[in-house]
Amino acid sequence: MTRYLMLLACLTGFTALSGTASAATRDEQKQACQGDAIRLCTFAIPNEAKITACMRKKMDQLSPKCRAMFEPAPQKNTATTKPKN
């Protein structure tokens, strides 16, 4: 069991997720998605790419917190709009 938890701890970095939800830290990603990874994608552990692909396929089954890790981080609009006269 300890080995399984260590593998899970390694995989929960979700490096593939960090490109989409870059504002989230590895700890936040782990907390949000660890339960979903165990529940839905056990067969893919410890391969991060397979876990991420599995979770993307099962997006509708993910917890709201984990699903948020897959959503793109909001982009700031750097262009300023000029008021119309």
C-alpha positions as CSV (number, residue, x, y, z in Angstrom):
1,M,0.0,0.0,0.0
2,T,2.8,2.4,0.8
3,R,4.4,1.8,-2.6
4,Y,1.1,2.5,-4.2
5,L,0.7,5.8,-2.3
6,M,4.3,6.8,-3.2
7,L,3.6,6.1,-6.9
8,L,0.4,8.2,-6.6
9,A,2.3,11.0,-5.0
10,C,4.8,11.0,-7.8
11,L,2.1,11.1,-10.5
12,T,0.0,13.7,-9.0
13,G,2.3,16.4,-10.2
14,F,0.1,16.3,-13.3
15,T,2.7,18.1,-15.4
16,A,0.3,17.8,-18.3
17,L,-2.2,19.7,-16.4
18,S,0.1,22.5,-15.5
19,G,0.0,23.8,-19.1
20,T,-3.7,24.4,-18.9
21,A,-4.2,25.4,-15.3
22,S,-0.9,27.1,-14.7
23,A,-2.1,29.1,-11.8
24,A,-2.5,25.9,-9.7
25,T,0.4,24.6,-7.7
26,R,1.4,20.9,-7.7
27,D,-0.1,20.6,-4.2
28,E,-3.4,22.1,-5.3
29,Q,-3.5,19.8,-8.3
30,K,-2.8,16.8,-6.1
31,Q,-5.4,17.8,-3.5
32,A,-8.0,18.4,-6.2
33,C,-7.4,15.3,-8.3
34,Q,-5.9,12.5,-6.2
35,G,-9.2,11.0,-5.3
36,D,-10.5,11.1,-8.9
37,A,-7.2,9.6,-10.2
38,I,-7.6,6.6,-7.8
39,R,-11.3,6.3,-8.4
40,L,-11.4,6.6,-12.2
41,C,-7.9,5.9,-13.6
42,T,-6.2,3.4,-11.3
43,F,-5.1,1.3,-14.3
44,A,-3.0,4.2,-15.5
45,I,-0.9,4.7,-12.4
46,P,2.0,5.6,-12.3
47,N,2.1,7.0,-15.9
48,E,1.2,10.7,-15.7
49,A,0.4,11.0,-19.4
50,K,-2.0,8.0,-19.2
51,I,-3.6,9.4,-16.1
52,T,-4.1,12.8,-17.7
53,A,-5.5,11.2,-20.9
54,C,-7.9,9.0,-18.8
55,M,-9.1,12.0,-16.7
56,R,-9.7,14.1,-19.9
57,K,-11.8,11.2,-21.3
58,K,-13.8,11.1,-18.0
59,M,-14.1,14.9,-17.6
60,D,-17.8,14.6,-16.9
61,Q,-17.1,12.3,-13.9
62,L,-14.4,14.4,-12.3
63,S,-15.1,16.3,-9.1
64,P,-15.6,20.1,-9.7
65,K,-12.3,20.9,-8.0
66,C,-10.4,18.5,-10.2
67,R,-12.3,19.6,-13.4
68,A,-11.2,23.1,-12.7
69,M,-7.5,22.0,-12.9
70,F,-8.2,21.1,-16.6
71,E,-9.8,24.5,-17.5
72,P,-7.5,27.1,-19.0
73,A,-6.3,29.8,-16.6
74,P,-8.1,33.1,-17.3
75,Q,-5.9,35.3,-19.5
76,K,-5.6,39.0,-18.6
77,N,-6.5,41.4,-21.4
78,T,-3.4,43.5,-21.8
79,A,-4.9,45.7,-24.5
80,T,-6.7,48.7,-23.2
81,T,-9.8,49.9,-25.0
82,K,-10.2,53.5,-25.7
83,P,-13.6,55.0,-24.9
84,K,-15.6,56.0,-27.9
85,N,-16.5,59.7,-28.2
